[in-house]
Amino acid sequence: MLCDQQDETTDHLLASCVFTREVWHRLLSRVGMQHLVPADDSCLSEWWQNTRTSISKHFKRSFDSLVLLVSWTIWKERNRRTFDRITRTPSQLFALIMYGF
């Protein structure tokens, strides 16, 4: 588990978890779009679709790629914690997504 605050549903893990939301905040703050961070009760698909409507057409494909990359990274972190008992911080995941380490 990433936060031990709620049941580990897909929506919680990939959108509304405080850990995941911190990763999103760090990423979106880099481009001045921190207001788009998922809420603490977000459904991933609804947040993704609603957020897509608020960004320019030119950036939609990049945003889609970012959502998939963050989701994949969060899922891998969840598995790393569950099976390998190794944890990373939101800052470390941010660096992994941004810089590959």
C-alpha positions in Angstrom: 0.0 0.0 0.0 1.1 3.5 -0.6 -0.7 5.4 2.1 -2.6 3.0 4.3 -5.5 5.5 4.5 -8.1 3.8 2.4 -8.9 0.5 0.6 -6.5 -0.1 -2.3 -8.9 0.4 -5.3 -7.7 1.4 -8.7 -9.1 4.9 -8.4 -7.6 5.4 -5.0 -4.1 4.0 -6.0 -3.9 5.9 -9.3 -5.7 9.1 -8.6 -6.9 10.0 -5.1 -4.2 8.5 -2.9 -2.3 11.3 -1.0 1.0 9.7 -2.2 -0.1 9.7 -5.9 -1.5 13.2 -5.6 1.8 14.5 -4.3 3.6 13.0 -7.4 1.0 14.7 -9.6 1.5 18.0 -7.8 5.2 17.9 -8.3 4.8 17.1 -12.0 2.0 19.6 -12.7 3.7 22.4 -10.7 6.6 22.2 -13.1 4.4 23.6 -15.8 2.2 25.8 -13.7 -0.8 23.5 -13.8 -0.9 22.3 -10.2 -4.6 23.3 -10.1 -5.2 20.1 -12.2 -4.0 17.7 -9.5 -6.7 15.0 -8.8 -8.9 15.6 -5.8 -8.9 13.3 -2.8 -12.1 11.6 -4.1 -11.2 11.5 -7.8 -12.1 8.6 -10.1 -9.1 8.2 -12.5 -11.1 8.0 -15.7 -13.4 11.0 -14.8 -10.4 13.1 -13.7 -8.5 12.2 -16.8 -11.3 13.1 -19.2 -12.3 16.3 -17.3 -8.7 17.4 -17.2 -8.2 16.8 -21.0 -11.0 19.2 -21.7 -9.1 22.0 -19.9 -5.9 21.7 -21.7 -5.1 22.8 -25.3 -5.5 20.3 -28.1 -1.8 20.6 -28.8 -1.0 19.0 -25.4 -3.7 16.3 -25.1 -1.5 13.5 -26.5 1.3 14.5 -24.2 -1.0 14.6 -21.2 -2.4 11.2 -22.1 1.2 9.8 -22.2 1.9 11.4 -18.8 -1.2 9.9 -17.2 -0.1 6.4 -18.5 3.5 6.9 -17.4 2.5 8.1 -13.9 -0.1 5.3 -13.5 2.5 2.7 -14.6 5.1 4.2 -12.2 2.7 4.2 -9.3 1.6 0.6 -10.0 5.3 -0.5 -10.1 5.9 1.3 -6.8 2.9 -0.5 -5.3 4.3 -3.8 -6.4 7.8 -3.0 -5.3 6.5 -2.2 -1.8 4.3 -5.3 -1.7 6.7 -7.9 -3.1 10.2 -6.5 -2.5 9.6 -4.4 0.6 11.4 -1.5 -1.0 9.9 2.0 -0.9 10.4 5.3 -2.7 9.2 8.7 -1.7 7.0 10.9 -3.9 10.2 13.0 -4.6 12.0 9.9 -5.8 9.2 8.9 -8.1 9.0 12.4 -9.5 12.8 12.2 -10.3 12.3 8.8 -11.9 9.5 10.2 -14.1 11.3 13.4 -15.0 14.9 12.2 -15.3 14.8 8.5 -15.4 16.5 7.9 -12.1 
